[in-house]
Amino acid sequence: MALKEFEAKRAELESAAAEKLAVAQAYAEKFVGVVVRIERKAGVDGRLFGSVSNFDIADGLRLLGFAVDKSDVRMAAGPLKMIGETELQVALHSDVLATITVSVVAEQFKI
């Protein structure tokens, strides 16, 4: 009797895990071509006064309608410290990574 209960529970857990994976894969398709544009103060050489962190990127994604945590944004090289475009990964599931482009631009001075 216990073996049948165990097998039923295992099948239920595997089904739930497969469903979560399918949802994450469908959500990853929505990230195709997404560009997060972030303005920061920068020097003439393109170096930022400060940096762009995973918190800033997650916040930018939220503004675009994507629900992600800062811990989901993978920044292997650390915070961004220069103007330019960078491709980063967003972990939506342990087996699903979405690629986004982060465009850091110089803040325009207002006179």
MMTF fields as JSON, N, C-alpha, C and O atoms, coordinates in Angstrom:
{
  "mmtfVersion": "1.0.0",
  "mmtfProducer": "UNKNOWN",
  "numBonds": 443,
  "numAtoms": 444,
  "numGroups": 111,
  "numChains": 1,
  "numModels": 1,
  "chainsPerModel": [1],
  "groupsPerChain": [111],
  "chainIdList": ["A"],
  "bondAtomList": [4, 2, 8, 6, 12, 10, 16, 14, 20, 18, 24, 22, 28, 26, 32, 30, 36, 34, 40, 38, 44, 42, 48, 46, 52, 50, 56, 54, 60, 58, 64, 62, 68, 66, 72, 70, 76, 74, 80, 78, 84, 82, 88, 86, 92, 90, 96, 94, 100, 98, 104, 102, 108, 106, 112, 110, 116, 114, 120, 118, 124, 122, 128, 126, 132, 130, 136, 134, 140, 138, 144, 142, 148, 146, 152, 150, 156, 154, 160, 158, 164, 162, 168, 166, 172, 170, 176, 174, 180, 178, 184, 182, 188, 186, 192, 190, 196, 194, 200, 198, 204, 202, 208, 206, 212, 210, 216, 214, 220, 218, 224, 222, 228, 226, 232, 230, 236, 234, 240, 238, 244, 242, 248, 246, 252, 250, 256, 254, 260, 258, 264, 262, 268, 266, 272, 270, 276, 274, 280, 278, 284, 282, 288, 286, 292, 290, 296, 294, 300, 298, 304, 302, 308, 306, 312, 310, 316, 314, 320, 318, 324, 322, 328, 326, 332, 330, 336, 334, 340, 338, 344, 342, 348, 346, 352, 350, 356, 354, 360, 358, 364, 362, 368, 366, 372, 370, 376, 374, 380, 378, 384, 382, 388, 386, 392, 390, 396, 394, 400, 398, 404, 402, 408, 406, 412, 410, 416, 414, 420, 418, 424, 422, 428, 426, 432, 430, 436, 434, 440, 438],
  "bondOrderList": [1, 1, 1, 1, 1, 1, 1, 1, 1, 1, 1, 1, 1, 1, 1, 1, 1, 1, 1, 1, 1, 1, 1, 1, 1, 1, 1, 1, 1, 1, 1, 1, 1, 1, 1, 1, 1, 1, 1, 1, 1, 1, 1, 1, 1, 1, 1, 1, 1, 1, 1, 1, 1, 1, 1, 1, 1, 1, 1, 1, 1, 1, 1, 1, 1, 1, 1, 1, 1, 1, 1, 1, 1, 1, 1, 1, 1, 1, 1, 1, 1, 1, 1, 1, 1, 1, 1, 1, 1, 1, 1, 1, 1, 1, 1, 1, 1, 1, 1, 1, 1, 1, 1, 1, 1, 1, 1, 1, 1, 1],
  "groupList": [{"groupName": "MET", "atomNameList": ["N", "CA", "C", "O"], "elementList": ["N", "C", "C", "O"], "formalChargeList": [0, 0, 0, 0], "bondAtomList": [1, 0, 2, 1, 3, 2], "bondOrderList": [1, 1, 2], "singleLetterCode": "M", "chemCompType": "L-PEPTIDE LINKING"}, {"groupName": "ALA", "atomNameList": ["N", "CA", "C", "O"], "elementList": ["N", "C", "C", "O"], "formalChargeList": [0, 0, 0, 0], "bondAtomList": [1, 0, 2, 1, 3, 2], "bondOrderList": [1, 1, 2], "singleLetterCode": "A", "chemCompType": "L-PEPTIDE LINKING"}, {"groupName": "LEU", "atomNameList": ["N", "CA", "C", "O"], "elementList": ["N", "C", "C", "O"], "formalChargeList": [0, 0, 0, 0], "bondAtomList": [1, 0, 2, 1, 3, 2], "bondOrderList": [1, 1, 2], "singleLetterCode": "L", "chemCompType": "L-PEPTIDE LINKING"}, {"groupName": "LYS", "atomNameList": ["N", "CA", "C", "O"], "elementList": ["N", "C", "C", "O"], "formalChargeList": [0, 0, 0, 0], "bondAtomList": [1, 0, 2, 1, 3, 2], "bondOrderList": [1, 1, 2], "singleLetterCode": "K", "chemCompType": "L-PEPTIDE LINKING"}, {"groupName": "GLU", "atomNameList": ["N", "CA", "C", "O"], "elementList": ["N", "C", "C", "O"], "formalChargeList": [0, 0, 0, 0], "bondAtomList": [1, 0, 2, 1, 3, 2], "bondOrderList": [1, 1, 2], "singleLetterCode": "E", "chemCompType": "L-PEPTIDE LINKING"}, {"groupName": "PHE", "atomNameList": ["N", "CA", "C", "O"], "elementList": ["N", "C", "C", "O"], "formalChargeList": [0, 0, 0, 0], "bondAtomList": [1, 0, 2, 1, 3, 2], "bondOrderList": [1, 1, 2], "singleLetterCode": "F", "chemCompType": "L-PEPTIDE LINKING"}, {"groupName": "ARG", "atomNameList": ["N", "CA", "C", "O"], "elementList": ["N", "C", "C", "O"], "formalChargeList": [0, 0, 0, 0], "bondAtomList": [1, 0, 2, 1, 3, 2], "bondOrderList": [1, 1, 2], "singleLetterCode": "R", "chemCompType": "L-PEPTIDE LINKING"}, {"groupName": "SER", "atomNameList": ["N", "CA", "C", "O"], "elementList": ["N", "C", "C", "O"], "formalChargeList": [0, 0, 0, 0], "bondAtomList": [1, 0, 2, 1, 3, 2], "bondOrderList": [1, 1, 2], "singleLetterCode": "S", "chemCompType": "L-PEPTIDE LINKING"}, {"groupName": "VAL", "atomNameList": ["N", "CA", "C", "O"], "elementList": ["N", "C", "C", "O"], "formalChargeList": [0, 0, 0, 0], "bondAtomList": [1, 0, 2, 1, 3, 2], "bondOrderList": [1, 1, 2], "singleLetterCode": "V", "chemCompType": "L-PEPTIDE LINKING"}, {"groupName": "GLN", "atomNameList": ["N", "CA", "C", "O"], "elementList": ["N", "C", "C", "O"], "formalChargeList": [0, 0, 0, 0], "bondAtomList": [1, 0, 2, 1, 3, 2], "bondOrderList": [1, 1, 2], "singleLetterCode": "Q", "chemCompType": "L-PEPTIDE LINKING"}, {"groupName": "TYR", "atomNameList": ["N", "CA", "C", "O"], "elementList": ["N", "C", "C", "O"], "formalChargeList": [0, 0, 0, 0], "bondAtomList": [1, 0, 2, 1, 3, 2], "bondOrderList": [1, 1, 2], "singleLetterCode": "Y", "chemCompType": "L-PEPTIDE LINKING"}, {"groupName": "GLY", "atomNameList": ["N", "CA", "C", "O"], "elementList": ["N", "C", "C", "O"], "formalChargeList": [0, 0, 0, 0], "bondAtomList": [1, 0, 2, 1, 3, 2], "bondOrderList": [1, 1, 2], "singleLetterCode": "G", "chemCompType": "PEPTIDE LINKING"}, {"groupName": "ILE", "atomNameList": ["N", "CA", "C", "O"], "elementList": ["N", "C", "C", "O"], "formalChargeList": [0, 0, 0, 0], "bondAtomList": [1, 0, 2, 1, 3, 2], "bondOrderList": [1, 1, 2], "singleLetterCode": "I", "chemCompType": "L-PEPTIDE LINKING"}, {"groupName": "ASP", "atomNameList": ["N", "CA", "C", "O"], "elementList": ["N", "C", "C", "O"], "formalChargeList": [0, 0, 0, 0], "bondAtomList": [1, 0, 2, 1, 3, 2], "bondOrderList": [1, 1, 2], "singleLetterCode": "D", "chemCompType": "L-PEPTIDE LINKING"}, {"groupName": "ASN", "atomNameList": ["N", "CA", "C", "O"], "elementList": ["N", "C", "C", "O"], "formalChargeList": [0, 0, 0, 0], "bondAtomList": [1, 0, 2, 1, 3, 2], "bondOrderList": [1, 1, 2], "singleLetterCode": "N", "chemCompType": "L-PEPTIDE LINKING"}, {"groupName": "PRO", "atomNameList": ["N", "CA", "C", "O"], "elementList": ["N", "C", "C", "O"], "formalChargeList": [0, 0, 0, 0], "bondAtomList": [1, 0, 2, 1, 3, 2], "bondOrderList": [1, 1, 2], "singleLetterCode": "P", "chemCompType": "L-PEPTIDE LINKING"}, {"groupName": "THR", "atomNameList": ["N", "CA", "C", "O"], "elementList": ["N", "C", "C", "O"], "formalChargeList": [0, 0, 0, 0], "bondAtomList": [1, 0, 2, 1, 3, 2], "bondOrderList": [1, 1, 2], "singleLetterCode": "T", "chemCompType": "L-PEPTIDE LINKING"}, {"groupName": "HIS", "atomNameList": ["N", "CA", "C", "O"], "elementList": ["N", "C", "C", "O"], "formalChargeList": [0, 0, 0, 0], "bondAtomList": [1, 0, 2, 1, 3, 2], "bondOrderList": [1, 1, 2], "singleLetterCode": "H", "chemCompType": "L-PEPTIDE LINKING"}],
  "groupTypeList": [0, 1, 2, 3, 4, 5, 4, 1, 3, 6, 1, 4, 2, 4, 7, 1, 1, 1, 4, 3, 2, 1, 8, 1, 9, 1, 10, 1, 4, 3, 5, 8, 11, 8, 8, 8, 6, 12, 4, 6, 3, 1, 11, 8, 13, 11, 6, 2, 5, 11, 7, 8, 7, 14, 5, 13, 12, 1, 13, 11, 2, 6, 2, 2, 11, 5, 1, 8, 13, 3, 7, 13, 8, 6, 0, 1, 1, 11, 15, 2, 3, 0, 12, 11, 4, 16, 4, 2, 9, 8, 1, 2, 17, 7, 13, 8, 2, 1, 16, 12, 16, 8, 7, 8, 8, 1, 4, 9, 5, 3, 12],
  "groupIdList": [1, 2, 3, 4, 5, 6, 7, 8, 9, 10, 11, 12, 13, 14, 15, 16, 17, 18, 19, 20, 21, 22, 23, 24, 25, 26, 27, 28, 29, 30, 31, 32, 33, 34, 35, 36, 37, 38, 39, 40, 41, 42, 43, 44, 45, 46, 47, 48, 49, 50, 51, 52, 53, 54, 55, 56, 57, 58, 59, 60, 61, 62, 63, 64, 65, 66, 67, 68, 69, 70, 71, 72, 73, 74, 75, 76, 77, 78, 79, 80, 81, 82, 83, 84, 85, 86, 87, 88, 89, 90, 91, 92, 93, 94, 95, 96, 97, 98, 99, 100, 101, 102, 103, 104, 105, 106, 107, 108, 109, 110, 111],
  "secStructList": [7, 2, 2, 2, 2, 2, 2, 2, 2, 2, 2, 2, 2, 2, 2, 2, 2, 2, 2, 2, 2, 2, 2, 2, 2, 2, 2, 2, 2, 6, 6, 6, 6, 7, 3, 3, 3, 3, 3, 3, 7, 5, 7, 6, 6, 1, 3, 3, 3, 3, 3, 3, 7, 2, 2, 2, 2, 2, 2, 2, 2, 2, 2, 6, 6, 7, 7, 7, 7, 4, 4, 4, 3, 3, 7, 6, 6, 7, 1, 3, 3, 3, 1, 3, 3, 3, 3, 3, 3, 3, 3, 3, 3, 6, 6, 3, 3, 3, 3, 3, 3, 3, 3, 3, 3, 3, 7, 7, 7, 7, 7],
  "xCoordList": [0.813, 0.0, 0.863, 0.562, 1.908, 2.771, 3.492, 3.714, 3.857, 4.544, 3.633, 4.085, 2.372, 1.419, 1.236, 1.152, 1.177, 1.04, 2.269, 2.174, 3.44, 4.694, 4.734, 5.076, 4.389, 4.377, 3.399, 3.705, 2.226, 1.233, 1.754, 1.571, 2.398, 2.947, 4.072, 4.164, 4.926, 6.024, 5.496, 6.005, 4.488, 3.897, 3.287, 3.385, 2.668, 2.071, 3.149, 2.975, 4.255, 5.358, 6.036, 6.386, 6.222, 6.829, 5.936, 6.432, 4.647, 3.697, 3.76, 3.752, 3.821, 3.904, 5.21, 5.22, 6.308, 7.604, 7.604, 8.141, 7.009, 6.928, 6.075, 6.373, 5.023, 4.157, 4.901, 4.782, 5.671, 6.458, 7.489, 7.719, 8.107, 9.099, 8.442, 8.997, 7.283, 6.575, 6.172, 6.271, 5.72, 5.347, 6.574, 6.493, 7.713, 8.945, 9.423, 9.888, 9.315, 9.733, 8.839, 9.326, 7.55, 6.629, 6.928, 6.876, 7.238, 7.554, 8.866, 9.004, 9.829, 11.124, 10.964, 11.733, 9.979, 9.751, 9.371, 9.63, 8.766, 8.379, 9.589, 9.488, 10.721, 11.932, 12.734, 13.686, 12.366, 13.121, 13.069, 11.993, 14.244, 14.335, 14.144, 14.103, 14.028, 13.816, 15.107, 16.181, 14.974, 16.1, 15.718, 14.718, 16.527, 16.326, 17.263, 18.482, 16.679, 17.47, 17.598, 16.603, 18.834, 19.109, 19.993, 21.048, 19.557, 20.337, 21.113, 20.575, 22.378, 23.237, 24.168, 24.46, 24.624, 25.625, 26.939, 27.336, 27.603, 28.848, 29.844, 29.469, 31.113, 32.174, 32.343, 31.695, 33.216, 33.431, 34.044, 33.913, 34.708, 35.318, 34.347, 34.721, 33.094, 32.092, 31.988, 31.167, 32.811, 32.721, 31.568, 31.342, 30.852, 29.72, 30.185, 31.171, 29.465, 29.671, 28.81, 27.643, 29.372, 28.615, 28.574, 29.494, 27.502, 27.382, 25.92, 25.048, 25.667, 24.327, 24.345, 25.108, 23.501, 23.487, 22.294, 21.46, 22.223, 21.102, 19.784, 18.726, 19.838, 18.636, 18.09, 16.885, 18.989, 18.58, 17.965, 16.982, 18.541, 18.048, 16.696, 15.791, 16.549, 15.257, 14.191, 13.046, 14.561, 13.633, 13.229, 12.058, 14.196, 13.9, 12.995, 12.117, 13.2, 12.331, 10.916, 9.942, 10.799, 9.466, 8.723, 7.517, 9.43, 8.808, 8.312, 7.374, 8.952, 8.539, 7.459, 6.984, 7.076, 5.998, 6.439, 5.617, 7.718, 8.222, 8.432, 9.029, 7.946, 8.088, 9.316, 9.269, 10.413, 11.637, 12.221, 12.01, 12.952, 13.665, 15.091, 15.6, 15.736, 17.115, 18.029, 19.026, 17.705, 18.531, 18.405, 19.227, 17.385, 17.202, 18.123, 18.386, 18.621, 19.469, 20.907, 21.496, 21.457, 22.805, 23.81, 23.733, 24.747, 25.78, 27.143, 27.745, 27.625, 28.866, 30.063, 30.964, 30.074, 31.204, 30.996, 31.806, 29.93, 29.672, 28.883, 28.432, 28.713, 27.938, 28.534, 29.745, 27.651, 28.094, 28.643, 28.018, 29.812, 30.463, 30.779, 31.416, 30.329, 30.595, 29.307, 28.379, 29.276, 28.174, 28.28, 29.384, 27.143, 27.149, 26.055, 25.248, 26.045, 25.055, 25.723, 26.849, 25.004, 25.497, 24.368, 23.229, 24.682, 23.685, 23.838, 24.941, 22.716, 22.708, 21.653, 20.759, 21.772, 20.834, 19.907, 20.323, 18.655, 17.678, 17.22, 16.716, 17.397, 17.017, 15.537, 15.13, 14.742, 13.311, 12.955, 11.875, 13.883, 13.707, 15.103, 16.001, 15.305, 16.648, 17.143, 18.352, 16.226, 16.599, 16.287, 16.481, 15.81, 15.404, 16.073, 15.873, 16.88, 17.509, 17.011, 16.951, 16.658, 16.258, 17.369, 17.971, 17.643, 18.68, 18.026, 17.082, 18.554, 18.075, 19.278, 20.425, 18.998, 20.042, 19.84, 18.734, 20.914, 20.876, 21.668, 22.847, 20.991, 21.611, 21.8, 20.838, 23.053, 23.36, 23.756, 24.696, 23.037, 23.292, 23.606, 23.226, 24.312, 24.652, 23.417, 22.636, 23.253, 22.145, 22.337, 23.433, 21.281, 21.372, 21.291, 20.434, 22.202, 22.194, 21.138, 20.979, 20.413, 19.379, 19.888, 20.323, 19.825, 20.33, 19.166, 19.374],
  "yCoordList": [-1.19, 0.0, 1.263, 2.208, 1.296, 2.469, 2.732, 3.887, 1.677, 1.844, 2.521, 3.382, 2.145, 2.763, 4.246, 5.08, 4.568, 5.974, 6.776, 7.909, 6.142, 6.79, 7.059, 8.161, 6.06, 6.197, 7.284, 8.059, 7.344, 8.36, 9.749, 10.686, 9.893, 11.185, 11.605, 12.773, 10.656, 10.949, 11.412, 12.379, 10.735, 11.113, 12.513, 13.299, 12.814, 14.14, 15.22, 16.276, 14.973, 15.938, 16.118, 17.237, 15.029, 15.12, 15.915, 16.69, 15.734, 16.469, 17.967, 18.799, 18.298, 19.705, 20.332, 21.479, 19.588, 20.089, 20.32, 21.321, 19.406, 19.55, 20.759, 21.462, 20.996, 22.145, 23.454, 24.4, 23.512, 24.721, 24.981, 26.128, 23.918, 24.052, 24.588, 25.474, 24.075, 24.529, 25.999, 26.751, 26.41, 27.809, 28.705, 29.766, 28.288, 29.072, 29.18, 30.241, 28.097, 28.126, 29.062, 29.788, 29.048, 29.949, 31.405, 32.288, 31.651, 32.999, 33.478, 34.66, 32.574, 32.921, 33.426, 34.28, 32.912, 33.353, 34.829, 35.494, 35.343, 36.752, 37.675, 38.875, 37.133, 37.923, 38.12, 38.901, 37.433, 37.525, 38.961, 39.533, 39.53, 40.877, 41.999, 43.168, 41.671, 42.704, 43.485, 42.909, 44.81, 45.698, 46.569, 47.286, 46.496, 47.337, 48.528, 48.367, 49.737, 50.963, 51.653, 51.951, 51.898, 52.526, 53.741, 53.65, 54.874, 56.117, 56.331, 56.182, 56.682, 56.97, 58.125, 58.368, 58.826, 59.868, 59.189, 58.195, 59.754, 59.148, 60.23, 61.352, 59.874, 60.782, 60.746, 59.958, 61.601, 61.678, 60.396, 60.117, 59.622, 58.376, 57.197, 56.078, 57.445, 56.382, 55.626, 54.718, 55.988, 55.336, 55.939, 57.149, 55.073, 55.53, 56.06, 55.583, 57.056, 57.503, 56.582, 56.879, 55.485, 54.441, 53.222, 52.99, 52.445, 51.253, 50.872, 51.421, 49.919, 49.376, 47.956, 47.106, 47.711, 46.415, 45.57, 46.016, 44.344, 43.464, 44.052, 43.79, 44.835, 45.506, 46.49, 46.528, 47.29, 48.265, 47.576, 48.058, 46.456, 45.722, 45.085, 45.134, 44.484, 43.903, 44.989, 44.76, 46.165, 47.294, 47.727, 48.012, 47.775, 48.11, 47.084, 47.442, 45.821, 44.764, 44.893, 44.662, 45.26, 45.455, 46.575, 46.473, 47.641, 48.745, 48.31, 48.894, 47.279, 46.74, 45.667, 45.123, 45.368, 44.405, 42.99, 42.075, 42.784, 41.458, 41.349, 42.231, 40.278, 40.059, 39.195, 37.974, 39.837, 39.115, 39.701, 40.872, 38.875, 39.327, 39.682, 39.217, 40.512, 40.883, 39.664, 39.642, 38.654, 37.443, 36.609, 35.727, 36.88, 36.154, 36.676, 35.964, 37.913, 38.525, 38.056, 38.306, 37.378, 36.827, 37.822, 38.178, 38.26, 39.203, 38.589, 38.878, 37.743, 37.006, 37.936, 37.645, 39.06, 39.987, 41.066, 41.987, 40.963, 41.967, 43.14, 43.113, 44.176, 45.35, 46.009, 45.978, 46.609, 47.291, 48.665, 49.405, 49.005, 50.261, 51.14, 52.185, 50.705, 51.47, 51.625, 50.826, 52.665, 52.863, 51.786, 51.401, 51.297, 50.306, 49.277, 49.362, 48.299, 47.224, 45.941, 45.618, 45.232, 43.978, 42.96, 43.286, 41.731, 40.661, 39.965, 39.587, 39.799, 39.137, 38.04, 38.006, 37.156, 36.058, 36.334, 36.891, 35.938, 36.009, 34.573, 33.904, 34.108, 32.744, 32.724, 33.314, 32.042, 31.938, 30.627, 30.483, 29.674, 28.33, 27.742, 28.242, 26.719, 26.132, 25.633, 25.534, 25.317, 24.828, 25.813, 25.476, 27.025, 27.98, 29.331, 29.967, 29.763, 31.076, 31.88, 31.369, 33.128, 34.027, 35.048, 35.497, 35.414, 36.398, 37.743, 37.844, 38.774, 40.139, 41.016, 40.643, 42.182, 43.157, 44.341, 44.866, 44.752, 45.93, 47.018, 46.849, 48.14, 49.274, 50.398, 51.026, 50.636, 51.712, 52.933, 52.881, 54.028, 55.249, 56.391, 56.362, 57.395, 58.561, 59.411, 59.642, 59.869, 60.749, 62.089, 62.649, 62.596, 63.869, 65.004, 65.013, 65.959, 67.118, 68.091, 68.356, 68.63, 69.607, 70.988, 71.212, 71.895, 73.249, 74.201, 75.392],
  "zCoordList": [0.0, 0.0, 0.0, -0.73, 0.789, 0.891, -0.43, -0.795, -1.143, -2.416, -3.442, -4.197, -3.473, -4.401, -4.076, -4.978, -2.786, -2.382, -2.789, -3.259, -2.588, -2.965, -4.471, -4.898, -5.264, -6.723, -7.169, -8.075, -6.539, -6.89, -6.549, -7.326, -5.402, -4.982, -5.923, -6.3, -6.302, -7.214, -8.57, -9.137, -9.085, -10.369, -10.281, -11.224, -9.162, -8.964, -8.939, -9.547, -8.246, -8.177, -9.531, -9.905, -10.265, -11.595, -12.537, -13.355, -12.431, -13.258, -12.941, -13.848, -11.666, -11.253, -11.735, -12.182, -11.648, -12.095, -13.611, -14.087, -14.36, -15.816, -16.187, -17.153, -15.427, -15.69, -15.43, -16.208, -14.333, -14.026, -15.119, -15.504, -15.613, -16.682, -17.95, -18.6, -18.307, -19.508, -19.383, -20.352, -18.198, -17.973, -18.12, -18.739, -17.556, -17.644, -19.091, -19.508, -19.86, -21.266, -22.08, -22.946, -21.806, -22.513, -22.144, -23.0, -20.876, -20.429, -21.049, -21.361, -21.229, -21.82, -23.245, -23.686, -23.971, -25.349, -25.409, -26.412, -24.353, -24.32, -24.157, -24.416, -23.736, -23.528, -24.819, -24.837, -25.881, -27.137, -27.651, -27.83, -27.884, -28.421, -27.409, -27.792, -26.134, -25.109, -24.885, -24.713, -24.89, -24.608, -23.419, -23.453, -22.37, -21.194, -21.351, -21.41, -21.419, -21.604, -20.253, -19.593, -19.857, -18.565, -18.783, -19.411, -18.264, -18.361, -17.071, -15.974, -17.219, -16.069, -16.422, -17.593, -15.404, -15.607, -15.97, -15.362, -16.977, -17.447, -17.825, -18.163, -17.762, -18.169, -19.678, -20.366, -20.186, -21.63, -22.191, -23.383, -21.348, -21.808, -21.783, -22.134, -21.369, -21.355, -20.054, -19.925, -19.085, -17.772, -16.99, -17.006, -16.313, -15.513, -14.171, -13.609, -13.661, -12.284, -11.429, -11.175, -10.993, -10.315, -11.221, -12.005, -11.111, -11.944, -12.087, -11.412, -12.982, -13.183, -12.618, -13.076, -11.625, -10.951, -11.391, -12.179, -10.871, -11.19, -10.668, -11.241, -9.6, -9.092, -10.134, -10.385, -10.742, -11.763, -12.975, -13.537, -13.372, -14.54, -14.242, -15.076, -13.056, -12.671, -12.606, -12.995, -12.118, -12.062, -13.473, -13.726, -14.388, -15.777, -16.437, -17.224, -16.126, -16.666, -16.108, -16.825, -14.835, -14.24, -14.955, -15.183, -15.309, -16.037, -17.416, -17.96, -17.977, -19.278, -19.14, -20.137, -17.895, -17.67, -17.346, -17.37, -17.04, -16.708, -15.202, -14.585, -14.625, -13.185, -12.917, -13.062, -12.525, -12.177, -10.895, -10.579, -10.172, -8.989, -9.376, -10.395, -8.555, -8.87, -8.871, -9.593, -8.077, -8.035, -9.312, -9.557, -10.121, -11.384, -12.481, -13.45, -12.344, -13.364, -13.141, -12.09, -14.136, -14.046, -14.634, -15.81, -13.803, -14.238, -13.935, -12.901, -14.84, -14.617, -14.436, -13.649, -15.164, -15.094, -14.038, -13.928, -13.268, -12.245, -12.791, -13.936, -11.969, -12.393, -13.635, -13.854, -14.445, -15.658, -15.293, -14.534, -15.835, -15.476, -16.678, -16.545, -17.855, -19.081, -19.886, -19.766, -20.705, -21.641, -22.711, -23.096, -23.192, -24.257, -24.066, -23.14, -24.963, -24.898, -24.412, -24.792, -23.572, -23.005, -23.019, -22.688, -23.403, -23.324, -21.982, -21.586, -21.289, -19.988, -19.974, -20.82, -19.014, -18.857, -17.675, -16.659, -17.825, -16.749, -16.491, -17.393, -15.255, -14.884, -14.515, -13.514, -15.328, -15.083, -14.393, -13.819, -14.459, -13.899, -13.847, -14.523, -13.082, -12.999, -14.353, -14.566, -15.275, -16.604, -17.725, -18.893, -17.412, -18.449, -18.213, -17.178, -19.204, -19.173, -20.368, -21.487, -20.129, -21.206, -21.395, -20.421, -22.634, -22.929, -23.213, -23.996, -22.555, -22.793, -23.14, -22.894, -23.712, -23.989, -23.061, -22.934, -22.418, -21.557, -22.27, -22.583, -22.52, -23.197, -22.182, -21.74, -21.824, -20.889, -21.708, -22.501, -21.511, -22.265, -21.295, -20.125, -21.821, -21.007, -20.795, -21.718, -19.579, -19.223, -19.932, -19.921, -20.541, -21.252, -20.242, -19.358, -20.392, -19.5, -19.927, -21.118, -18.976, -19.266, -18.878, -17.748, -19.821, -19.56, -19.373, -19.142]
}
